[in-house]
C-alpha cells in the first residue's frame, strides 16, 4: 500500500501539470452562453480574433500566460452555464433529444426533435441553431457505420448535405444551421464556420477540401436551376458564363476551375500560405451522383446521403467528382508529387520531387502505348501498332464442348472481387520516360512495352489465349506489356523481343492506392455481415442478402468498386467532344496521371491472373470455362452452387491456384446461375453468357 506522503506528492505533481482545457466545442458553447463575441474575448486576452477562432475549432491551443487566464475564464463560465441547464430563450427542455451516436443516421416525421426559436404567428419556422453548432438529426436512429476519427480542425467531418431549409446534414447525425442564401455566402460559411474538411492522407499531401452536396431545393434557393438543359450529356454540363450565379461568384472574388459551374463545381481563391481556400459543390439534381456508381443514393433523405458519402470519404477519399475522378485523385493524394526540401544555396524550403510519385509534369507515352489520335502518334506518323492489353471478352467455341459438359445441368458464373485492384498489389510500374531499345533481352522485372511474336504458341482451344483480349491466338508480332510476356515464359516458351520501350526508374506506385481501397472494400463488406472468418457455404449465404441488410452500405460498396475500375480507366482518358480532331491535345494529357502504360500493366496482370486460375482449374478438375468477361467466368456445373465444382483438399480447405471463394480482392463470389441449355443457346448465337448470367435475360446487342 502506498503511504499518504506518496499519494500527496503524486497529487501535487498532477496539480502542477499544464492546465487542461475543455474540448473546443465546449469552449465555443460557454462563450456563446455568456453572450461574449470572439472579438471581445480576443481583446480581453490581448490576442487576435482569428486566434480565438482557432482555439474554438481545435486548430491551435493557447500558450502561457494566456492558457491559465483562458482556463480560469472557462471555469467561471462553466459554473454559471452548465451544459445540462435548460436554455432560457429557446424551446422547452422537453423538446430536446440526445444527440445521435456518431456514424448513425436517423428517420422521423417533421422535426419535433429540433431546437426552435419561438414561432412567428404567420408561418412555421425551421429550427434555429447557432451557426456551425451541431444539433440532433431529423431522422430516427438506424444501423451504425464505423465512426471516423475526429480531427479537431474539422469537428463536423468532411462534408454536409444542404437542404432547402438551410439544414446542413453532416456525418454522425449532426445537423448544422447554414444561413447562406447565395453561393458566395455558402462558400464563406463553409470555410469560416462549418468545421468541415478532412486531413491529408499523406504527410506531404494536402487536406481535403470540404464538400457541400446540394439537394434540388437547396440549389433553387441559391439561385441555381433545378436541372440543366441537355442533362443527358453529363460530361459537358455547366452553367453559361453569363448566369447570375457565375457572376456572383466572380464579383465576390472567387474563381471557378476550367470545368466551370457544373455538377461538380470547385470554387476557390489563391491559397494564403498553407491554408487552401477551396470548396467543392455537388448538385444532386444535375446528376452529380451517377446511379451506376451510387445506386439509390439520390433518392435517399439528406441525412442518409451524408452517411453514405461520409463512410466513403472516411474509407476512400472525400468525393471530388465521379468515382473515376475520385479514384485518380486518390492516387495523387496517397503519392503526392512533391515534398518540402531545403534549397542548398538559400537554405529555404522549396517543393522537391517526392520519390515514388509521378512528379508534377505530364509525360509523353511511347508510340505503341498511346492512342491512335495522340499527338505523339499523329506527328510522328507511327505505323508500328499499339498495345492491346484489355480485359477478356471471350466465348468458347461450341464445337469444343464435350457430351459430358453438355449433359451437366447448370452454368455457374463466378465473379472475381475487384480484379483490377488485386492486380495493382505489388505492381512495379515505370516512373520515368520510356527509352527505345532494339533487340533487347527480355527481363520480366522491367516494366514496359515489348514487340514480340507469340503466334507460334499453341494452347488448349478450350481455354482463351492469355495474350489477346478476345482469347484468339496471335497471328504475328504484336506489342505486349511486360506481364503478358512474362506469363509466356512462365508457361515454358522462349520470348525473343524485337524491340521495346522500357523505363529505367520504377516503383510500386499503386501500392498505397491498393491498400486503402482493399481495406475500404473488406471493411464495408464486413459491416454488411460478410467477414473473412466465414466458411465457403456461410460466405455464399451471406452474399445472397448482404445488399438487403443495409442499402446505404451497399451503395458505398458499389462506389468503392466503381472507384477502382474508373480510376484505372482514367489513366488513359480519351478525348471527348464531337469537334475533336486527331493530333490535337486534350485536357487529360496535361495530367501527370495520364499514363496508359500503367493502365496496361494493371489490365495485363489481371488478365494473366485470370488465365492462370483457368489453367490451374483445368489441371485440378478437368473443367473448362464456357465464357469469360473481364472478371467474370462461367463454368458448367453439376450443382447450382460453385461448391459443386471448385477444388477442395481432403481436409476441406480450398486448393491453392484455382478459384477460391471469399470477401477479399482477387477471391471469387457467385455471380449467377442458369441452365446449361441457356448458356449453350447464347454461345451458338455468338453471345457471351458471362455478360448475362446475373440477370438471365440475354439481349441481341452484345455492346450494351
Secondary structure as GFF3:
##gff-version 3
##sequence-region A 1 704
A	DSSP	alpha_helix	4	15	.	.	.	ID=ss1
A	DSSP	alpha_helix	24	33	.	.	.	ID=ss2
A	DSSP	alpha_helix	38	44	.	.	.	ID=ss3
A	DSSP	alpha_helix	49	57	.	.	.	ID=ss4
A	DSSP	alpha_helix	66	80	.	.	.	ID=ss5
A	DSSP	three_ten_helix	93	95	.	.	.	ID=ss6
A	DSSP	three_ten_helix	152	154	.	.	.	ID=ss7
A	DSSP	beta_strand	159	162	.	.	.	ID=ss8
A	DSSP	beta_strand	167	170	.	.	.	ID=ss9
A	DSSP	three_ten_helix	171	173	.	.	.	ID=ss10
A	DSSP	beta_strand	175	177	.	.	.	ID=ss11
A	DSSP	alpha_helix	183	192	.	.	.	ID=ss12
A	DSSP	beta_strand	210	214	.	.	.	ID=ss13
A	DSSP	alpha_helix	216	221	.	.	.	ID=ss14
A	DSSP	three_ten_helix	234	236	.	.	.	ID=ss15
A	DSSP	alpha_helix	244	251	.	.	.	ID=ss16
A	DSSP	beta_strand	255	256	.	.	.	ID=ss17
A	DSSP	beta_strand	264	272	.	.	.	ID=ss18
A	DSSP	beta_strand	275	283	.	.	.	ID=ss19
A	DSSP	three_ten_helix	284	286	.	.	.	ID=ss20
A	DSSP	three_ten_helix	297	299	.	.	.	ID=ss21
A	DSSP	alpha_helix	302	315	.	.	.	ID=ss22
A	DSSP	alpha_helix	323	334	.	.	.	ID=ss23
A	DSSP	beta_strand	338	342	.	.	.	ID=ss24
A	DSSP	beta_strand	349	353	.	.	.	ID=ss25
A	DSSP	three_ten_helix	367	369	.	.	.	ID=ss26
A	DSSP	alpha_helix	375	380	.	.	.	ID=ss27
A	DSSP	beta_strand	393	395	.	.	.	ID=ss28
A	DSSP	three_ten_helix	398	400	.	.	.	ID=ss29
A	DSSP	alpha_helix	403	406	.	.	.	ID=ss30
A	DSSP	beta_strand	410	416	.	.	.	ID=ss31
A	DSSP	alpha_helix	419	424	.	.	.	ID=ss32
A	DSSP	beta_strand	429	430	.	.	.	ID=ss33
A	DSSP	beta_strand	434	438	.	.	.	ID=ss34
A	DSSP	beta_strand	448	453	.	.	.	ID=ss35
A	DSSP	beta_strand	477	481	.	.	.	ID=ss36
A	DSSP	alpha_helix	482	490	.	.	.	ID=ss37
A	DSSP	beta_strand	499	503	.	.	.	ID=ss38
A	DSSP	beta_strand	506	507	.	.	.	ID=ss39
A	DSSP	alpha_helix	511	527	.	.	.	ID=ss40
A	DSSP	alpha_helix	536	549	.	.	.	ID=ss41
A	DSSP	alpha_helix	551	570	.	.	.	ID=ss42
A	DSSP	three_ten_helix	587	590	.	.	.	ID=ss43
A	DSSP	alpha_helix	596	621	.	.	.	ID=ss44
A	DSSP	beta_strand	625	629	.	.	.	ID=ss45
A	DSSP	beta_strand	632	637	.	.	.	ID=ss46
A	DSSP	three_ten_helix	642	644	.	.	.	ID=ss47
A	DSSP	beta_strand	668	675	.	.	.	ID=ss48
A	DSSP	alpha_helix	676	684	.	.	.	ID=ss49
A	DSSP	alpha_helix	689	692	.	.	.	ID=ss50
###
